[in-house]
Amino acid sequence: MADRGTHWETAVATSTDGGEAWALVGGTILSPTLGLSFERSEAGASILATGAEWYYRASDADAWAVVRTVGIGSRFQIAHLNGVWFGPASDSYLPGLARSVDGETWFTQSNPSVLTSGYYRGFAYTNGTVIGQAYYDGVAGYTLDAGLTVQATAALPGFSGGYDVERPIVSQGGRTYMIGASGEIYVITAVAATASAQALPAPLGVPSCLAVRN
């Protein structure tokens, strides 16, 4: 992204040499707001979302096309998990969760009771389950039907103030790991069962990122 004084330019840059050199892929998108989220599917399709519009292309060789106009100006995450795209449903303060199987046509969950804040920063997939967390939701939510309905997880950290932690979620080896509001690491082996929590060693405070690797 680059500020030219009269507008923002949002684009995707890639590197094939470990980050030494970068090149634009597919040109720039002129937008009145910042790029807020970018996701790429295993097949090479991409979605780039600004605060006003969501752009989609089936491959790097295709032109960007507007597929959604939602007007969300806060931080959120678009995720592509197990063949399904996930993201906020609208530009309202409590938009609910939306899903798409093609990146272009979007549907809102039919029971908008959890994952309603829209400030999504954590999504993960494991063992047929997609689990997510948002800033202003009191619980994490999970879906077994690719986002058509969402249920609340059991015994996970609740709301403790806006923007207190990024709430990333990752999955590895059939387990899901999540950062709690006070910096504890929650290990989720079954979304409907009680999760275990472990504090990070001193003097670490509340982390903002979480990653696993083989």
C-alpha positions as CSV (number, residue, x, y, z in Angstrom):
1,M,0.0,0.0,0.0
2,A,1.2,3.5,-0.8
3,D,-0.2,6.9,0.2
4,R,-0.2,9.2,-2.9
5,G,-1.9,12.1,-1.1
6,T,-5.3,11.8,-2.8
7,H,-6.0,8.1,-2.5
8,W,-4.6,4.8,-1.2
9,E,-3.2,2.3,-3.6
10,T,-3.8,-1.3,-2.5
11,A,-2.1,-4.2,-4.2
12,V,-0.6,-7.7,-3.7
13,A,3.1,-8.1,-3.9
14,T,4.9,-11.4,-4.1
15,S,8.5,-12.7,-3.8
16,T,10.0,-15.8,-5.2
17,D,13.5,-15.4,-3.8
18,G,12.9,-15.4,0.0
19,G,11.9,-11.7,0.2
20,E,14.9,-10.2,-1.6
21,A,12.9,-8.8,-4.5
22,W,9.2,-8.1,-4.7
23,A,6.8,-7.6,-7.7
24,L,3.2,-6.5,-8.0
25,V,0.7,-9.3,-9.0
26,G,-2.3,-8.2,-11.0
27,G,-1.8,-4.5,-10.8
28,T,-3.1,-2.0,-8.2
29,I,-6.5,-1.4,-6.8
30,L,-7.4,2.2,-6.2
31,S,-9.5,2.5,-3.0
32,P,-10.5,5.2,-0.6
33,T,-9.5,3.0,2.4
34,L,-6.7,0.7,3.5
35,G,-6.4,-3.0,2.6
36,L,-7.6,-4.8,5.7
37,S,-7.4,-8.5,4.7
38,F,-5.9,-10.8,2.1
39,E,-6.3,-14.5,1.6
40,R,-5.4,-17.0,-1.0
41,S,-6.8,-20.4,-1.6
42,E,-4.8,-23.6,-2.3
43,A,-6.0,-23.4,-6.0
44,G,-4.6,-19.8,-6.4
45,A,-7.8,-17.7,-6.0
46,S,-7.4,-14.6,-4.0
47,I,-9.6,-12.1,-2.1
48,L,-8.3,-8.7,-1.1
49,A,-10.6,-6.7,1.1
50,T,-10.6,-3.0,1.8
51,G,-12.8,-1.2,4.2
52,A,-15.3,-0.5,1.4
53,E,-15.0,-3.3,-1.1
54,W,-13.9,-6.9,-1.5
55,Y,-12.0,-7.8,-4.7
56,Y,-11.8,-11.4,-6.0
57,R,-9.8,-13.1,-8.8
58,A,-9.7,-16.8,-9.7
59,S,-5.9,-16.7,-10.4
60,D,-3.0,-14.2,-10.6
61,A,-3.7,-13.9,-14.4
62,D,-7.2,-12.6,-13.9
63,A,-8.3,-9.0,-13.2
64,W,-9.6,-8.0,-9.8
65,A,-13.4,-7.8,-9.7
66,V,-15.6,-6.4,-6.9
67,V,-17.7,-9.1,-5.3
68,R,-18.8,-7.4,-2.1
69,T,-19.4,-3.9,-0.9
70,V,-19.6,-3.9,2.9
71,G,-18.0,-0.8,4.2
72,I,-16.4,-2.3,7.3
73,G,-13.6,0.0,8.4
74,S,-12.1,-2.1,11.3
75,R,-9.7,-5.0,11.4
76,F,-11.0,-8.4,10.3
77,Q,-9.7,-11.5,8.7
78,I,-10.8,-13.3,5.6
79,A,-10.0,-17.0,5.9
80,H,-10.1,-19.9,3.4
81,L,-10.4,-23.2,5.2
82,N,-11.3,-26.6,3.8
83,G,-12.6,-25.1,0.5
84,V,-14.8,-22.4,2.1
85,W,-14.2,-18.6,2.5
86,F,-15.1,-17.0,5.8
87,G,-15.5,-13.3,6.7
88,P,-17.9,-10.7,8.3
89,A,-21.4,-10.6,6.9
90,S,-22.1,-6.9,6.6
91,D,-21.0,-3.4,7.6
92,S,-23.1,-3.3,10.7
93,Y,-21.5,-3.2,14.2
94,L,-22.6,-6.8,14.8
95,P,-22.5,-8.3,11.4
96,G,-22.4,-12.0,12.0
97,L,-20.3,-14.5,10.0
98,A,-20.5,-15.0,6.2
99,R,-19.3,-17.8,4.1
100,S,-18.8,-18.5,0.4
101,V,-17.8,-21.6,-1.6
102,D,-16.7,-19.6,-4.7
103,G,-15.4,-16.3,-3.3
104,E,-18.1,-14.4,-5.1
105,T,-21.5,-15.3,-3.7
106,W,-21.8,-14.9,0.1
107,F,-24.3,-16.2,2.6
108,T,-24.8,-15.3,6.3
109,Q,-24.9,-17.9,9.0
110,S,-28.5,-18.8,9.8
111,N,-28.2,-18.6,13.6
112,P,-26.3,-15.4,14.3
113,S,-25.7,-15.8,18.1
114,V,-22.0,-16.2,18.3
115,L,-19.1,-14.8,16.2
116,T,-21.2,-11.6,15.8
117,S,-18.7,-8.7,16.4
118,G,-17.1,-8.7,13.0
119,Y,-13.6,-8.0,14.4
120,Y,-12.3,-11.4,13.4
121,R,-8.6,-12.2,13.9
122,G,-8.6,-15.9,14.4
123,F,-9.8,-18.8,12.3
124,A,-8.5,-22.4,12.2
125,Y,-9.6,-25.7,10.8
126,T,-9.1,-29.2,12.2
127,N,-10.9,-32.5,12.1
128,G,-13.9,-31.2,10.2
129,T,-14.3,-28.2,12.5
130,V,-13.8,-24.5,11.8
131,I,-13.2,-22.4,15.0
132,G,-12.9,-18.7,15.3
133,Q,-12.7,-15.8,17.8
134,A,-13.5,-12.1,17.6
135,Y,-12.8,-9.1,19.8
136,Y,-16.2,-8.4,21.2
137,D,-17.6,-12.0,21.4
138,G,-17.8,-13.5,24.9
139,V,-16.9,-16.9,23.6
140,A,-15.2,-18.5,20.6
141,G,-17.5,-20.1,18.0
142,Y,-17.2,-23.2,15.9
143,T,-19.0,-24.6,12.9
144,L,-19.4,-28.2,11.7
145,D,-21.3,-27.3,8.5
146,A,-18.9,-24.9,6.9
147,G,-20.4,-21.8,8.4
148,L,-24.1,-22.4,7.8
149,T,-24.6,-22.5,11.6
150,V,-22.2,-21.5,14.4
151,Q,-22.1,-22.8,18.0
152,A,-20.4,-21.5,21.1
153,T,-17.3,-23.4,22.3
154,A,-17.1,-24.6,25.9
155,A,-14.9,-23.0,28.7
156,L,-12.9,-20.6,26.6
157,P,-11.9,-17.0,27.6
158,G,-14.6,-14.5,27.5
159,F,-14.7,-10.8,26.6
160,S,-12.3,-8.7,28.6
161,G,-12.2,-5.4,26.7
162,G,-11.8,-4.4,23.1
163,Y,-8.5,-4.7,21.3
164,D,-6.8,-6.4,24.3
165,V,-5.3,-9.2,22.2
166,E,-5.3,-10.3,18.6
167,R,-6.8,-13.7,19.5
168,P,-5.0,-15.7,16.8
169,I,-6.0,-19.4,16.5
170,V,-3.9,-22.2,15.0
171,S,-4.4,-25.9,14.6
172,Q,-1.8,-28.7,14.7
173,G,-2.1,-32.5,15.0
174,G,-5.8,-32.4,15.8
175,R,-5.5,-29.8,18.5
176,T,-6.4,-26.1,18.3
177,Y,-4.4,-23.5,20.2
178,M,-5.6,-20.0,21.1
179,I,-4.4,-17.0,23.1
180,G,-6.6,-15.9,26.0
181,A,-7.3,-12.4,27.1
182,S,-4.6,-12.5,29.8
183,G,-2.0,-14.2,27.7
184,E,-2.6,-17.8,28.6
185,I,-2.5,-20.5,25.9
186,Y,-5.6,-22.5,25.5
187,V,-5.3,-26.0,24.2
188,I,-8.6,-27.2,22.6
189,T,-8.9,-31.0,21.9
190,A,-12.7,-31.0,21.6
191,V,-14.7,-27.8,21.0
192,A,-17.6,-29.0,23.2
193,A,-15.3,-30.0,26.1
194,T,-13.4,-28.0,28.7
195,A,-10.1,-26.6,27.4
196,S,-6.9,-26.6,29.3
197,A,-5.0,-23.3,29.8
198,Q,-1.3,-22.7,30.5
199,A,0.3,-19.4,31.4
200,L,3.4,-18.3,29.5
201,P,6.6,-18.1,31.4
202,A,7.6,-14.9,33.1
203,P,8.3,-12.1,32.2
204,L,6.2,-12.5,29.0
205,G,2.9,-10.6,29.0
206,V,0.1,-10.9,26.6
207,P,1.3,-12.0,23.2
208,S,-0.2,-10.9,19.9
209,C,0.8,-13.8,17.7
210,L,0.8,-17.6,17.8
211,A,2.3,-20.1,15.4
212,V,3.0,-23.8,15.2
213,R,5.2,-25.9,12.8
214,N,6.1,-29.5,12.3
